Amino acid sequence: MRSSLAILVLAYATCAVSERLRVLEDICNGFTLTTREGQAIELKARKQPGQIIDTFAFGNKFEIEVLLLRLYEMGDEVAEFHIVEGDRDFTGSPKEYEFDLVRGKLDAWKHKITYHKAKIPAGVKDYDLQNAQRLSMDSEMKSTPRDPADVLLEGDLDEIVHHRTLQVLRNCEPASGAWNTRIRMGNFYYTIGWTTGDWEHPTTASFFSEDHPAKWSTSFTSSTSGMSSFAEAKAIWDRPNLLSSRDGPTGWHLGWILNGAEGLARKIFLLVEGRPVWARDYKDEAALAKFLKSSFYANPQSYDYKIYPSQVHKDDVPQALLEHPEEFPTILRGVTL
């Protein structure tokens, strides 16, 4: 017969397992996963939590404010951050690697960060450049064995996933066997005080066991250029499912924010599709930055008709904006939480 102590230990262990399952069920039930046709996919608790591997590109030193917010929000739940930077900008012009200029501000997460330098062939720009950077990072990541049940995030630096969403990706799994999902994100412009609604091309999540278009090629060649690069990018970002929180935000896209006027002016002058109408009369970045400071930021809606006030509250934003507001003057410009 079992001793009273052994029976007591077994009872406590059973209660602990039951409590863990209850907590995980609450986490899973707080989110919905739906197909493009609106069909719900059940989310179940995993037997063991998985790891999240986050991948994105770094453009220049003006992205540090948004990058810092990303790490504050996602750092506890993400196992590895893989950041790639190319030696050409989006127009294909040569540029210096700038990640080392901001690395010192990221010390709290340095044990999780792997930085990849990509050499971009001459003449490569736009989607081709984006594709070349992704393939360069992917080829270096292949040296590390991956658990097929771990989760890969693919997105842009300014797309921040809510920490609760990351908990779902770590601790839950779809009954269909695949995430194959976009992560719903609010679309904010210039500050977190302006929005256009939901972001059309948010970060995607998938198990490593799922098919990944980024792994179709192992290097960038002329055969991967042009429309094939666009098709590959579309296959990554246009996943059929959508992951959403039932109560509160799932994530945020902080577009066209950067580190103030100089950063936004740099971004606008690098746009391969051309500058917006309100920015076309300025001959250089300095002149545009001056206009942004003196006129544009006072009321962006006067120039960009697509945006409207977001009316965000404390519960709607990344926690670091409340805990460390001094770190995010551009994101919080003119916003009272």
C-alpha positions in Angstrom: 0.0 0.0 0.0 1.1 3.5 -0.7 2.1 5.6 2.3 0.0 8.6 3.3 2.9 10.8 2.3 3.1 9.3 -1.2 -0.6 9.7 -1.7 -0.4 13.3 -0.6 2.5 14.1 -3.0 0.6 12.5 -5.8 -2.5 14.5 -5.0 -0.5 17.8 -4.9 1.1 16.9 -8.3 -2.3 16.2 -9.8 -3.7 19.5 -8.6 -0.7 21.3 -10.0 -1.1 19.8 -13.4 -4.8 20.5 -13.4 -4.2 24.1 -12.4 -1.6 24.5 -15.2 -4.1 23.2 -17.7 -6.7 25.5 -16.5 -4.4 28.5 -16.8 -3.4 27.5 -20.3 -7.0 26.9 -21.4 -7.8 30.5 -20.2 -4.8 31.8 -22.3 -5.9 29.8 -25.4 -9.6 30.8 -25.0 -8.6 34.5 -24.9 -7.8 34.4 -28.6 -9.4 33.4 -31.9 -7.8 31.8 -34.9 -10.0 32.2 -38.0 -9.5 31.3 -41.7 -10.0 33.8 -44.4 -13.5 32.5 -44.9 -14.3 33.1 -41.2 -14.1 29.5 -40.0 -12.9 29.2 -36.4 -9.9 26.9 -35.6 -9.8 25.6 -32.1 -6.8 26.5 -29.9 -5.6 23.8 -27.5 -3.1 23.8 -24.7 0.3 22.4 -25.6 1.9 19.7 -23.5 5.1 21.6 -23.4 5.6 25.3 -24.2 7.5 26.1 -27.4 10.2 28.6 -28.2 9.6 31.7 -30.3 12.2 32.8 -32.9 11.7 36.4 -34.0 13.2 37.6 -37.4 13.3 41.0 -39.0 15.5 43.5 -40.8 17.2 46.6 -39.3 17.5 49.6 -41.6 19.3 52.4 -39.9 20.0 54.2 -36.6 16.7 56.1 -36.8 14.8 52.9 -35.9 16.2 52.5 -32.4 13.1 54.0 -30.6 10.7 51.5 -32.1 13.2 48.6 -31.8 13.6 49.4 -28.1 9.9 49.3 -27.6 9.7 46.0 -29.5 12.3 44.4 -27.2 10.6 45.7 -24.0 7.2 44.2 -25.1 8.4 41.0 -26.6 11.7 40.3 -24.8 10.4 38.0 -22.0 8.6 35.7 -24.3 10.9 35.5 -27.3 13.8 33.0 -27.1 15.9 34.4 -30.0 15.9 37.7 -31.9 17.5 37.4 -35.4 18.2 40.8 -36.9 19.6 41.2 -40.4 21.1 44.4 -41.9 22.2 44.8 -45.5 24.9 47.1 -46.9 22.5 48.8 -49.3 19.4 50.8 -48.6 16.0 50.2 -50.2 16.9 52.1 -53.3 20.0 49.9 -53.8 22.5 52.6 -52.9 25.5 51.5 -50.7 25.2 52.2 -47.0 27.2 51.6 -43.8 26.1 49.0 -41.3 24.6 51.0 -38.4 23.4 48.4 -35.9 26.5 48.8 -33.8 25.5 52.5 -33.3 22.5 51.4 -31.3 23.6 48.1 -29.8 24.6 49.7 -26.5 20.9 50.5 -25.8 20.0 46.8 -26.1 22.2 45.3 -23.4 19.2 43.9 -21.5 18.5 41.5 -24.4 21.9 41.0 -25.9 22.0 37.3 -24.9 19.0 36.7 -27.1 20.1 38.8 -30.1 21.9 37.4 -33.1 22.9 40.0 -35.7 23.4 39.1 -39.3 25.3 41.2 -41.8 24.0 40.7 -45.4 26.1 41.6 -48.5 23.7 42.8 -51.1 24.7 42.5 -54.8 24.8 45.7 -56.8 21.6 46.7 -58.5 19.4 44.9 -55.9 16.6 47.1 -54.4 13.0 47.1 -53.2 11.5 43.6 -52.8 14.6 42.0 -54.3 16.7 43.6 -51.5 14.2 42.5 -48.9 14.3 39.0 -50.3 18.1 39.0 -50.4 18.4 40.0 -46.7 15.9 37.4 -45.6 17.7 34.6 -47.6 21.1 35.7 -46.1 19.7 35.5 -42.6 18.0 32.2 -43.3 21.1 30.6 -44.6 23.0 31.5 -41.4 20.1 30.3 -39.2 20.2 26.8 -40.8 23.3 26.0 -38.8 21.2 25.8 -35.6 18.8 22.7 -35.3 15.2 23.7 -34.7 12.4 21.9 -32.9 9.6 21.6 -35.5 7.1 22.7 -32.9 8.9 26.0 -32.2 7.3 29.1 -33.7 8.8 31.4 -36.3 7.8 35.1 -36.5 8.4 36.9 -39.8 7.7 40.6 -40.0 9.1 44.1 -40.0 10.9 45.9 -37.2 8.0 48.3 -36.6 5.5 45.5 -36.1 5.3 44.7 -32.4 3.5 41.6 -31.1 1.7 41.9 -27.7 3.3 39.8 -25.0 0.0 38.0 -24.4 -0.2 37.0 -28.0 3.3 35.6 -27.7 2.1 33.6 -24.7 -0.6 32.0 -26.9 1.9 31.2 -29.6 4.2 29.5 -27.0 1.6 27.6 -25.0 -1.2 26.8 -27.4 -1.5 25.0 -30.7 -4.2 25.0 -33.4 -6.4 21.9 -33.8 -5.6 22.1 -37.6 -1.9 21.4 -36.8 -0.6 24.6 -38.3 -0.6 28.3 -37.3 -0.1 29.6 -40.9 -1.4 33.0 -39.6 -1.2 36.7 -39.7 -1.2 38.5 -36.3 -3.8 41.2 -36.2 -2.3 44.6 -35.6 -3.5 48.2 -35.3 -1.9 50.5 -37.8 -0.4 53.6 -36.3 1.3 56.5 -38.1 3.7 59.3 -37.0 2.8 58.7 -33.3 0.6 56.2 -31.5 -2.0 59.0 -31.5 -2.9 58.5 -35.2 -4.3 55.4 -36.9 -5.8 54.0 -40.2 -7.4 51.0 -38.5 -6.0 47.5 -38.9 -2.6 46.9 -40.6 -2.9 45.1 -44.0 0.4 43.2 -43.9 1.2 42.2 -40.3 3.8 39.9 -38.9 3.1 36.2 -39.5 3.6 33.1 -37.3 4.1 29.5 -38.2 5.6 26.3 -36.8 9.1 25.5 -38.1 7.5 22.3 -39.4 5.3 24.4 -41.8 6.4 25.2 -45.3 8.2 28.6 -45.4 8.5 30.5 -48.7 11.7 32.1 -47.4 13.3 28.6 -47.6 12.5 28.0 -51.3 15.9 29.4 -52.3 19.2 29.3 -50.5 20.8 32.3 -52.1 19.8 35.3 -54.1 20.3 35.0 -57.8 18.8 36.7 -60.9 16.2 33.9 -60.9 14.8 35.1 -57.6 14.5 38.7 -58.7 11.7 40.9 -59.9 8.2 39.5 -59.7 9.3 36.3 -58.1 10.6 38.3 -55.1 7.3 40.0 -54.9 5.5 36.7 -55.1 7.7 35.2 -52.4 7.1 38.2 -50.1 3.4 38.0 -50.7 3.4 34.3 -49.9 5.0 35.0 -46.5 2.9 38.0 -45.5 -0.5 36.9 -46.9 -1.1 33.9 -44.7 -4.7 32.6 -44.8 -5.4 32.6 -41.0 -5.8 35.5 -38.6 -4.9 35.4 -34.9 -6.8 38.0 -32.8 -7.3 38.8 -29.1 -10.9 38.6 -27.9 -10.2 41.5 -25.5 -7.6 44.1 -26.3 -4.9 44.6 -28.8 -3.0 41.6 -30.4 -0.2 43.8 -31.7 0.8 47.2 -33.2 2.3 48.4 -36.4 4.1 51.7 -35.7 4.7 53.0 -39.2 6.5 56.2 -40.2 7.5 57.0 -36.6 11.3 56.3 -36.4 13.4 58.8 -34.3 11.6 62.0 -35.2 11.8 64.3 -38.2 15.3 63.3 -39.4 14.4 59.6 -39.4 11.1 60.1 -41.2 12.7 62.4 -43.8 15.3 59.7 -44.5 12.6 57.1 -44.9 10.6 59.2 -47.3 13.6 59.9 -49.5 14.3 56.2 -49.7 10.8 55.3 -50.9 11.1 53.5 -54.2 7.4 54.1 -55.0 7.9 57.8 -54.7 7.3 60.4 -52.0 3.8 61.4 -50.8 2.4 64.5 -52.4 2.9 66.7 -49.4 6.7 65.8 -49.3 7.6 66.3 -53.0 8.5 69.9 -52.9 11.6 69.5 -50.7 14.9 69.2 -52.3 16.7 67.2 -49.6 16.2 65.5 -46.3 17.2 68.5 -44.2 14.5 70.7 -45.8 11.9 68.0 -45.4 12.9 67.4 -41.7 12.5 71.2 -41.1 9.0 71.2 -42.5 8.1 68.1 -40.5 9.2 69.9 -37.3 7.7 73.3 -38.0 4.4 72.3 -39.6 3.6 68.6 -40.2 3.8 67.2 -36.7 1.4 69.9 -35.4 -1.5 68.2 -37.3 -0.5 65.3 -39.6 -4.1 64.9 -40.6 -4.0 68.1 -42.6 -1.5 66.5 -44.9 -2.4 62.8 -44.7 -6.1 62.3 -45.2 -6.0 58.5 -44.4 -5.3 58.9 -40.7 -7.6 59.8 -37.8 -7.1 60.0 -34.0 -6.6 56.6 -32.4 -8.0 57.6 -29.0 -5.8 55.0 -27.3 -6.0 54.4 -23.6 -3.5 52.9 -21.1 -4.7 49.4 -21.7 -4.3 49.8 -25.5 -0.6 50.3 -25.7 2.7 48.5 -24.9 3.4 48.6 -21.2 6.8 50.2 -21.7 5.2 53.4 -22.9 3.7 53.8 -19.4 6.8 52.6 -17.5 9.5 54.3 -19.5 7.9 57.2 -21.4 11.2 59.1 -21.5 12.5 56.4 -23.9 9.8 57.1 -26.5 9.3 60.8 -27.2 8.5 60.3 -30.8 6.0 57.5 -30.4 4.2 59.5 -27.6 4.5 63.0 -29.2 1.3 64.9 -28.3 -0.3 61.8 -26.7 -1.7 61.7 -23.2 -2.3 58.3 -21.7 
